[in-house]
Amino acid sequence: MTAPLEPLDPSSLPEPVDVSDDRAALAAVAAVVAAGPFDATWESLASHRVPRW
């Protein structure tokens, strides 16, 4: 049996991040997708072959 978890001290948490305007992050993701070998579609990803480990 595992020991009970200690209560979380809210003052130890980082400040909340404002994500109300996430255009810059979404633009960065779109740039990575555009530069990669696949489109952001299921059809494109269906052509991906999983390597044999």
C-alpha positions as CSV (number, residue, x, y, z in Angstrom):
1,M,0.0,0.0,0.0
2,T,1.3,3.5,-0.8
3,A,1.6,6.3,1.7
4,P,-1.0,9.1,1.4
5,L,0.0,12.2,-0.5
6,E,0.8,15.4,1.4
7,P,-1.7,18.2,0.9
8,L,-0.7,20.6,-1.9
9,D,0.4,24.0,-0.7
10,P,-1.2,26.5,-3.3
11,S,1.5,29.1,-2.5
12,S,4.1,26.7,-4.0
13,L,2.4,26.7,-7.4
14,P,3.7,28.9,-10.3
15,E,1.6,31.9,-11.4
16,P,-1.2,31.0,-13.9
17,V,-0.3,31.4,-17.5
18,D,-2.6,33.6,-19.6
19,V,-3.6,31.6,-22.7
20,S,-6.4,33.9,-23.8
21,D,-4.3,35.0,-26.8
22,D,-2.5,31.9,-28.1
23,R,-2.0,33.1,-31.7
24,A,1.8,33.1,-31.4
25,A,1.9,29.5,-30.1
26,L,-0.5,28.3,-32.7
27,A,1.6,30.0,-35.4
28,A,4.7,28.3,-34.2
29,V,2.9,24.9,-34.3
30,A,1.6,25.6,-37.8
31,A,5.2,26.5,-38.9
32,V,6.5,23.2,-37.6
33,V,3.7,21.2,-39.3
34,A,4.3,23.1,-42.6
35,A,8.0,22.3,-42.5
36,G,7.5,18.6,-41.8
37,P,6.8,15.6,-44.0
38,F,3.1,15.3,-43.2
39,D,0.1,17.5,-43.4
40,A,-2.1,18.1,-40.4
41,T,-4.7,15.5,-41.6
42,W,-5.5,11.9,-40.7
43,E,-5.1,11.0,-44.4
44,S,-1.5,12.3,-44.4
45,L,-0.6,10.6,-41.2
46,A,-2.1,7.3,-42.4
47,S,0.9,7.1,-44.8
48,H,3.3,7.1,-41.8
49,R,4.9,3.7,-41.3
50,V,5.8,2.9,-37.7
51,P,9.4,1.6,-37.4
52,R,10.1,-1.9,-36.3
53,W,11.9,-1.7,-33.0
